């Protein structure tokens, strides 16, 4: 995480592990220790544009966008559930773009359970 915060080109960090292994706690404590002056936003389902800080408060900020249990969002999306969203929900992609337009740097930090060993995930 230190490298992700120090490198202005770094855009994300994924903490993977078994359920109840302490991924969220590790990520949270590390963020507090290494980036105490960064603005930390926690993305949750049901977040709306009205929940965002105003653009003038984002200008010049270094921001950590924290997403816990990433696999839940991926599973919901692949099932067509769209995370039981409403028309007022703010999609994660829109939130990220909004932050990138105002902030000096935005780093996405996410936790995710390890996929079962018999499933191959291709990222590309």
C-alpha positions in Angstrom: 0.0 0.0 0.0 2.9 2.3 0.7 3.9 2.0 -3.0 0.4 2.6 -4.2 0.2 5.8 -2.2 3.7 7.0 -3.1 3.3 6.5 -6.9 1.0 9.1 -8.5 0.5 6.7 -11.5 -0.8 3.9 -9.2 -4.6 3.6 -9.3 -5.5 0.7 -7.2 -4.7 -2.0 -4.6 -6.5 -5.3 -4.1 -6.2 -7.1 -0.7 -7.2 -10.8 -1.2 -7.6 -13.5 1.3 -9.8 -16.1 3.0 -13.0 -15.1 4.7 -12.4 -13.6 8.2 -8.6 -13.4 7.6 -8.5 -9.7 8.5 -8.4 -8.1 5.0 -10.6 -5.2 6.0 -8.9 -4.5 9.2 -5.4 -4.7 7.5 -6.5 -2.3 4.8 -8.2 0.2 7.2 -5.3 0.3 9.7 -2.7 0.6 6.9 -4.7 3.5 5.3 -4.9 5.3 8.6 -1.2 4.7 9.3 0.2 5.5 5.8 -2.2 8.1 4.7 -3.6 10.0 7.7 -4.0 13.2 5.7 -5.8 11.6 2.7 -9.6 11.9 2.4 -11.0 8.4 2.6 -14.4 7.7 1.0 -16.1 4.4 1.6 -18.3 3.3 -1.3 -21.5 1.4 -0.5 -24.6 0.3 -2.3 -27.2 3.1 -2.4 -24.6 5.9 -2.5 -26.0 8.8 -4.4 -24.4 11.9 -5.9 -25.8 13.9 -3.0 -23.7 11.9 -0.6 -20.4 13.0 -2.3 -18.4 15.9 -0.9 -18.8 19.0 -3.0 -16.3 19.4 -5.9 -14.6 22.4 -4.2 -13.7 20.2 -1.2 -12.3 17.5 -3.5 -10.0 19.9 -5.4 -6.4 19.3 -4.5 -7.2 16.3 -2.3 -5.5 12.9 -2.3 -8.3 10.4 -2.0 -8.6 6.8 -1.1 -11.8 5.2 -2.4 -12.4 2.1 -0.2 -14.5 -0.8 -1.4 -14.9 -3.7 1.0 -15.8 -7.3 -0.2 -15.4 -6.6 -3.9 -16.6 -10.1 -4.8 -20.1 -9.2 -3.7 -20.4 -6.5 -6.3 -18.9 -8.7 -9.0 -21.3 -11.5 -8.1 -24.3 -9.2 -8.2 -23.3 -7.7 -11.5 -22.8 -11.1 -13.2 -26.2 -12.3 -12.0 -27.9 -9.3 -13.6 -29.0 -8.1 -10.2 -27.4 -4.7 -10.7 -26.9 -4.7 -6.9 -30.6 -4.0 -6.4 -29.9 -0.5 -7.5 -32.4 2.3 -7.7 -32.4 5.2 -10.1 -30.8 7.3 -7.4 -27.7 5.0 -7.0 -24.4 6.4 -8.0 -22.4 3.8 -10.1 -18.9 3.1 -8.9 -17.5 4.1 -12.3 -19.2 7.5 -12.2 -18.0 8.1 -8.7 -14.4 7.3 -9.7 -14.5 9.6 -12.7 -16.0 12.4 -10.6 -13.2 12.0 -8.1 -10.5 11.9 -10.8 -11.7 15.2 -12.3 -11.1 17.1 -9.0 -8.5 15.3 -6.9 -4.7 15.3 -7.2 -4.6 11.5 -6.8 -7.2 8.8 -6.3 -6.3 5.3 -5.2 -8.9 2.6 -5.1 -8.4 0.1 -2.3 -10.5 -3.0 -2.2 -10.8 -6.2 -0.3 -11.8 -9.5 -1.9 -12.2 -13.1 -0.9 -10.0 -15.5 -2.8 -11.9 -17.3 -5.5 -12.3 -21.0 -5.2 -9.2 -22.9 -6.4 -11.1 -24.5 -9.2 -12.2 -21.3 -10.8 -10.0 -19.5 -13.3 -10.4 -15.7 -13.5 -9.0 -13.9 -16.5 -8.4 -10.2 -16.2 -7.6 -8.2 -19.3 
